[in-house]
């Protein structure tokens, strides 16, 4: 994501600029964030496999995650996350992910997200207290252009690197190989 000054606002030359991809993650602490007000632009309990070696994110269909199709070790490596469409003060959009857990961080992140559904706020971690500080904007950040967004499903599809299609999926096989994986051209990684 682009760096901008605290609470900065993007000004397009033509007013017709559109973001072509949307990233997963937390909002940057130096940019105000506001969450889409519609429940249609959020999803709870999304199984995701984050391949840290390749810096990729892969959607795991819920029925596959909950069924017997995937190896248990692969399912344990998946993260269950809540996904919220959010606008940043620089005019860009993100899919704000909050990983489900039984921690103070999860509870605090959900409260910060809830505050961001009502107004633009800065969200900053307070590590010593396992919480977040939120700071409302002064009201000068223009409302997001929600109408420019595609459907939530299209945002998700564009943000993921792939969708897991079964136990023989390349991503699953690579993970299950324990680090010993041969590419299709015969070279080892």
C-alpha positions as YAML, in Angstrom:
chain: A
units: angstrom
residues:
- id: 1
  name: UNK
  ca: [0.00, 0.00, 0.00]
- id: 2
  name: UNK
  ca: [1.11, 3.57, -0.66]
- id: 3
  name: UNK
  ca: [2.47, 5.68, 2.14]
- id: 4
  name: UNK
  ca: [0.66, 8.91, 2.92]
- id: 5
  name: UNK
  ca: [0.75, 11.46, 5.66]
- id: 6
  name: UNK
  ca: [-1.38, 10.82, 8.73]
- id: 7
  name: UNK
  ca: [-4.99, 10.97, 7.67]
- id: 8
  name: UNK
  ca: [-4.05, 12.03, 4.13]
- id: 9
  name: UNK
  ca: [-6.60, 12.22, 1.34]
- id: 10
  name: UNK
  ca: [-6.03, 11.14, -2.28]
- id: 11
  name: UNK
  ca: [-6.93, 13.59, -5.04]
- id: 12
  name: UNK
  ca: [-7.35, 12.04, -8.49]
- id: 13
  name: UNK
  ca: [-6.52, 14.28, -11.46]
- id: 14
  name: UNK
  ca: [-9.67, 13.30, -13.35]
- id: 15
  name: UNK
  ca: [-11.84, 12.09, -10.50]
- id: 16
  name: UNK
  ca: [-12.21, 8.79, -12.38]
- id: 17
  name: UNK
  ca: [-9.34, 6.83, -10.84]
- id: 18
  name: UNK
  ca: [-10.22, 3.32, -9.63]
- id: 19
  name: UNK
  ca: [-8.25, 0.79, -7.66]
- id: 20
  name: UNK
  ca: [-7.68, -2.42, -9.64]
- id: 21
  name: UNK
  ca: [-6.76, -4.81, -6.82]
- id: 22
  name: UNK
  ca: [-7.58, -4.97, -3.12]
- id: 23
  name: UNK
  ca: [-5.19, -6.35, -0.50]
- id: 24
  name: UNK
  ca: [-5.81, -8.24, 2.73]
- id: 25
  name: UNK
  ca: [-4.49, -6.89, 5.98]
- id: 26
  name: UNK
  ca: [-4.81, -4.44, 8.80]
- id: 27
  name: UNK
  ca: [-5.31, -0.75, 8.13]
- id: 28
  name: UNK
  ca: [-2.05, 1.24, 8.26]
- id: 29
  name: UNK
  ca: [-1.78, 3.10, 11.56]
- id: 30
  name: UNK
  ca: [-1.12, 6.42, 9.80]
- id: 31
  name: UNK
  ca: [-4.29, 6.38, 7.63]
- id: 32
  name: UNK
  ca: [-7.88, 6.85, 8.69]
- id: 33
  name: UNK
  ca: [-10.10, 3.84, 7.96]
- id: 34
  name: UNK
  ca: [-13.85, 3.37, 7.59]
- id: 35
  name: UNK
  ca: [-15.64, 0.01, 7.24]
- id: 36
  name: UNK
  ca: [-18.37, -0.52, 4.63]
- id: 37
  name: UNK
  ca: [-21.73, -0.25, 6.41]
- id: 38
  name: UNK
  ca: [-23.43, -3.08, 4.51]
- id: 39
  name: UNK
  ca: [-23.37, -6.65, 5.89]
- id: 40
  name: UNK
  ca: [-23.05, -7.74, 2.24]
- id: 41
  name: UNK
  ca: [-19.47, -6.40, 2.27]
- id: 42
  name: UNK
  ca: [-18.19, -8.55, 5.14]
- id: 43
  name: UNK
  ca: [-17.83, -12.24, 5.87]
- id: 44
  name: UNK
  ca: [-17.17, -14.05, 9.14]
- id: 45
  name: UNK
  ca: [-15.30, -17.32, 9.61]
- id: 46
  name: UNK
  ca: [-13.44, -17.47, 6.29]
- id: 47
  name: UNK
  ca: [-10.88, -20.33, 6.13]
- id: 48
  name: UNK
  ca: [-7.65, -19.07, 4.56]
- id: 49
  name: UNK
  ca: [-4.28, -20.71, 3.98]
- id: 50
  name: UNK
  ca: [-1.48, -18.13, 4.17]
- id: 51
  name: UNK
  ca: [1.67, -19.50, 2.51]
- id: 52
  name: UNK
  ca: [4.30, -17.52, 4.38]
- id: 53
  name: UNK
  ca: [7.12, -18.87, 2.18]
- id: 54
  name: UNK
  ca: [5.52, -17.46, -0.96]
- id: 55
  name: UNK
  ca: [3.59, -14.55, 0.61]
- id: 56
  name: UNK
  ca: [0.32, -15.78, -0.88]
- id: 57
  name: UNK
  ca: [-3.23, -16.23, 0.43]
- id: 58
  name: UNK
  ca: [-5.50, -19.05, -0.68]
- id: 59
  name: UNK
  ca: [-9.24, -19.31, -0.11]
- id: 60
  name: UNK
  ca: [-10.45, -22.61, 1.32]
- id: 61
  name: UNK
  ca: [-14.17, -23.24, 0.65]
- id: 62
  name: UNK
  ca: [-15.99, -23.75, 3.97]
- id: 63
  name: UNK
  ca: [-17.54, -27.07, 2.90]
- id: 64
  name: UNK
  ca: [-14.08, -28.39, 2.03]
- id: 65
  name: UNK
  ca: [-12.56, -27.11, 5.28]
- id: 66
  name: UNK
  ca: [-15.34, -28.63, 7.38]
- id: 67
  name: UNK
  ca: [-15.46, -31.91, 5.45]
- id: 68
  name: UNK
  ca: [-13.06, -34.83, 5.07]
- id: 69
  name: UNK
  ca: [-11.53, -33.74, 1.75]
- id: 70
  name: UNK
  ca: [-8.41, -31.99, 3.08]
- id: 71
  name: UNK
  ca: [-5.67, -33.48, 5.27]
- id: 72
  name: UNK
  ca: [-6.02, -32.54, 8.95]
- id: 73
  name: UNK
  ca: [-2.48, -31.12, 9.07]
- id: 74
  name: UNK
  ca: [-3.32, -28.73, 6.22]
- id: 75
  name: UNK
  ca: [-6.56, -27.67, 7.94]
- id: 76
  name: UNK
  ca: [-4.63, -26.93, 11.16]
- id: 77
  name: UNK
  ca: [-2.34, -24.64, 9.13]
- id: 78
  name: UNK
  ca: [-5.34, -22.61, 7.93]
- id: 79
  name: UNK
  ca: [-6.46, -19.41, 9.64]
- id: 80
  name: UNK
  ca: [-10.10, -18.61, 10.30]
- id: 81
  name: UNK
  ca: [-10.55, -14.91, 9.66]
- id: 82
  name: UNK
  ca: [-13.27, -12.29, 9.50]
- id: 83
  name: UNK
  ca: [-13.08, -10.07, 6.42]
- id: 84
  name: UNK
  ca: [-14.41, -6.50, 6.21]
- id: 85
  name: UNK
  ca: [-14.35, -4.15, 3.23]
- id: 86
  name: UNK
  ca: [-12.78, -0.88, 4.35]
- id: 87
  name: UNK
  ca: [-11.87, 2.46, 2.81]
- id: 88
  name: UNK
  ca: [-8.70, 4.34, 3.66]
- id: 89
  name: UNK
  ca: [-8.42, 8.14, 3.78]
- id: 90
  name: UNK
  ca: [-6.09, 8.09, 0.76]
- id: 91
  name: UNK
  ca: [-9.03, 6.87, -1.34]
- id: 92
  name: UNK
  ca: [-7.96, 3.22, -1.57]
- id: 93
  name: UNK
  ca: [-9.78, 0.15, -0.28]
- id: 94
  name: UNK
  ca: [-8.58, -2.90, 1.66]
- id: 95
  name: UNK
  ca: [-10.08, -6.12, 2.95]
- id: 96
  name: UNK
  ca: [-9.46, -5.70, 6.68]
- id: 97
  name: UNK
  ca: [-8.83, -9.15, 8.13]
- id: 98
  name: UNK
  ca: [-9.26, -9.98, 11.79]
- id: 99
  name: UNK
  ca: [-8.15, -13.51, 12.62]
- id: 100
  name: UNK
  ca: [-10.53, -15.30, 14.97]
- id: 101
  name: UNK
  ca: [-9.06, -16.27, 18.33]
- id: 102
  name: UNK
  ca: [-9.84, -16.29, 22.04]
- id: 103
  name: UNK
  ca: [-7.45, -13.41, 22.76]
- id: 104
  name: UNK
  ca: [-7.74, -9.82, 23.95]
- id: 105
  name: UNK
  ca: [-6.37, -8.75, 20.56]
- id: 106
  name: UNK
  ca: [-9.31, -10.31, 18.72]
- id: 107
  name: UNK
  ca: [-11.87, -8.67, 20.99]
- id: 108
  name: UNK
  ca: [-10.11, -5.29, 20.71]
- id: 109
  name: UNK
  ca: [-9.76, -5.54, 16.92]
- id: 110
  name: UNK
  ca: [-13.47, -6.30, 16.56]
- id: 111
  name: UNK
  ca: [-14.32, -3.25, 18.69]
- id: 112
  name: UNK
  ca: [-12.00, -1.06, 16.60]
- id: 113
  name: UNK
  ca: [-13.64, -2.38, 13.43]
- id: 114
  name: UNK
  ca: [-17.09, -1.66, 14.89]
- id: 115
  name: UNK
  ca: [-16.04, 1.94, 15.66]
- id: 116
  name: UNK
  ca: [-14.79, 2.26, 12.07]
- id: 117
  name: UNK
  ca: [-18.24, 1.35, 10.71]
- id: 118
  name: UNK
  ca: [-19.57, 4.67, 12.03]
- id: 119
  name: UNK
  ca: [-16.76, 7.10, 11.15]
- id: 120
  name: UNK
  ca: [-13.19, 7.34, 9.90]
- id: 121
  name: UNK
  ca: [-10.75, 6.43, 12.68]
- id: 122
  name: UNK
  ca: [-7.03, 5.85, 13.09]
- id: 123
  name: UNK
  ca: [-6.32, 2.43, 14.60]
- id: 124
  name: UNK
  ca: [-3.04, 1.94, 16.46]
- id: 125
  name: UNK
  ca: [-1.89, -1.06, 18.49]
- id: 126
  name: UNK
  ca: [-0.96, -0.64, 22.15]
- id: 127
  name: UNK
  ca: [1.16, -3.76, 22.59]
- id: 128
  name: UNK
  ca: [1.72, -3.35, 26.33]
- id: 129
  name: UNK
  ca: [-2.05, -3.60, 26.88]
- id: 130
  name: UNK
  ca: [-3.00, -5.99, 24.04]
- id: 131
  name: UNK
  ca: [-5.48, -3.47, 22.71]
- id: 132
  name: UNK
  ca: [-5.94, -0.74, 20.12]
- id: 133
  name: UNK
  ca: [-6.33, 3.01, 20.41]
- id: 134
  name: UNK
  ca: [-8.77, 4.62, 18.02]
- id: 135
  name: UNK
  ca: [-8.77, 8.29, 17.10]
- id: 136
  name: UNK
  ca: [-11.74, 9.70, 15.18]
- id: 137
  name: UNK
  ca: [-11.04, 12.02, 12.25]
- id: 138
  name: UNK
  ca: [-11.94, 15.68, 12.46]
- id: 139
  name: UNK
  ca: [-14.64, 15.11, 9.85]
- id: 140
  name: UNK
  ca: [-12.67, 16.46, 6.88]
- id: 141
  name: UNK
  ca: [-12.07, 13.06, 5.23]
- id: 142
  name: UNK
  ca: [-14.57, 12.71, 2.37]
- id: 143
  name: UNK
  ca: [-16.98, 9.78, 2.45]
- id: 144
  name: UNK
  ca: [-15.72, 6.69, 0.58]
- id: 145
  name: UNK
  ca: [-16.99, 6.07, -2.93]
- id: 146
  name: UNK
  ca: [-18.55, 2.74, -2.00]
- id: 147
  name: UNK
  ca: [-20.51, 2.74, -5.25]
- id: 148
  name: UNK
  ca: [-17.28, 2.22, -7.22]
- id: 149
  name: UNK
  ca: [-16.67, -1.18, -5.61]
- id: 150
  name: UNK
  ca: [-17.49, -4.47, -7.31]
- id: 151
  name: UNK
  ca: [-19.41, -7.10, -5.32]
- id: 152
  name: UNK
  ca: [-17.83, -8.45, -2.16]
- id: 153
  name: UNK
  ca: [-17.42, -11.84, -3.86]
- id: 154
  name: UNK
  ca: [-15.46, -10.17, -6.68]
- id: 155
  name: UNK
  ca: [-13.27, -8.36, -4.14]
- id: 156
  name: UNK
  ca: [-12.50, -11.65, -2.37]
- id: 157
  name: UNK
  ca: [-11.82, -13.47, -5.62]
- id: 158
  name: UNK
  ca: [-9.41, -10.76, -6.73]
- id: 159
  name: UNK
  ca: [-7.60, -10.63, -3.39]
- id: 160
  name: UNK
  ca: [-6.87, -14.35, -3.11]
- id: 161
  name: UNK
  ca: [-4.04, -15.92, -5.06]
- id: 162
  name: UNK
  ca: [-6.14, -19.05, -5.62]
- id: 163
  name: UNK
  ca: [-9.01, -21.17, -4.37]
- id: 164
  name: UNK
  ca: [-8.15, -24.58, -2.93]
- id: 165
  name: UNK
  ca: [-9.92, -27.19, -5.07]
- id: 166
  name: UNK
  ca: [-9.13, -30.36, -3.14]
- id: 167
  name: UNK
  ca: [-6.49, -32.51, -1.47]
- id: 168
  name: UNK
  ca: [-4.58, -32.81, -4.77]
- id: 169
  name: UNK
  ca: [-4.40, -29.00, -5.17]
- id: 170
  name: UNK
  ca: [-0.80, -27.85, -5.79]
- id: 171
  name: UNK
  ca: [-0.85, -25.57, -2.71]
- id: 172
  name: UNK
  ca: [-1.99, -28.45, -0.47]
- id: 173
  name: UNK
  ca: [0.53, -30.86, -1.99]
- id: 174
  name: UNK
  ca: [3.36, -28.33, -1.57]
- id: 175
  name: UNK
  ca: [2.48, -27.82, 2.11]
- id: 176
  name: UNK
  ca: [2.05, -31.53, 2.79]
- id: 177
  name: UNK
  ca: [5.45, -32.30, 1.21]
- id: 178
  name: UNK
  ca: [7.09, -30.78, 4.28]
- id: 179
  name: UNK
  ca: [9.38, -28.58, 2.23]
- id: 180
  name: UNK
  ca: [10.44, -31.20, -0.31]
- id: 181
  name: UNK
  ca: [8.65, -30.15, -3.46]
- id: 182
  name: UNK
  ca: [9.65, -30.61, -7.06]
- id: 183
  name: UNK
  ca: [8.31, -28.11, -9.57]
- id: 184
  name: UNK
  ca: [6.74, -29.42, -12.72]
- id: 185
  name: UNK
  ca: [9.93, -28.74, -14.67]
- id: 186
  name: UNK
  ca: [11.82, -31.16, -12.42]
- id: 187
  name: UNK
  ca: [13.84, -28.62, -10.43]
- id: 188
  name: UNK
  ca: [13.76, -28.79, -6.65]
- id: 189
  name: UNK
  ca: [12.99, -25.73, -4.54]
...
